Amino acid sequence: MAGHKEKHELPVVILCGGQGTRLREETNYRPKPMVEIGEHPILWHIMKLYGHHGFEKFVLCLGYLGWEIKEYFLRYREFLGDFTLSMDRQQGPVFHNKGGEESWQVTLAETGAESGTGARIWRARRYLDAGAFLCTYGDGVTDLDLGALLEFHRSHGKIATVTGVHPTSRFGEIKTEGGRAVEFNEKPTVADGVVSGGFFVFEQRVFDYFSDDPGLFLETGPLPRLARDGELAVYEHEGFWYSMDTYRDYVALNQMWKRGERPWKVWKD
């Protein structure tokens, strides 16, 4: 997929504070956005997608085990690159390759250990003074054209846009004729209706729908109210989308990556 060359100044909020309770096999000792697909945290995959489309300013809303994410970015080049360290001298490491040389600006904001997603966005608002901003969760990968999403958002004049996706069924779909199976799809896409794919664009006016209440969740507070007020538009995405909700999802995404089936990897190495 061709990326947009235009650089965008709008910040991208990534919700990184949840406890990932349905993925306890991996999240007992690290936050969910740090769970890997291949050699990199899923958070890295998400940020690479945004970076590919020209969005390089990030605000990460931290909570559960937030220090793990802070440490990752404080030592990003060390994690990804080769370096030589002279132990008898007062100097930093000498790096030997281009690993970890991103042009990202990353703000890491503590938004409460147990806050809801709505409260996290509210608490990060001091870093979102550029007007509109994009927002997503720290657990979903897609081949979504983010430039086209922003263009659609700007075309309708509403406060918010949510990406609608066709969910993948958890069960094998069997098409039958005369009592026998004629087709079997392991993970078919459900054609009827869309669900929230978790990739949003918000105008600054959206903060009228938020508050500092730690029990405020984006999905049960602001979004339903925006919909009732006619201020929530839907951008339908027909391409790839997958959310790492459970251990089964974690295994499936890693198997795809290992096989070289990486539809969300639209960026170049």
Beta strands, then each sheet from edge to edge (+ up, - down):
strand 1: 12-16
strand 2: 36-37
strand 3: 40-41
strand 4: 57-62
strand 5: 83-84
strand 6: 94-95
strand 7: 105-110
strand 8: 133-137
strand 9: 140-142
strand 10: 160-165
strand 11: 173-177
strand 12: 180-185
strand 13: 195-202
strand 14: 232-237
strand 15: 241-243
sheet 1: 7+ 4+ 1+ 8+ 13- 10+ 14+
sheet 2: 2+ 3-
sheet 3: 5+ 6-
sheet 4: 9+ 15-
sheet 5: 11+ 12-
end
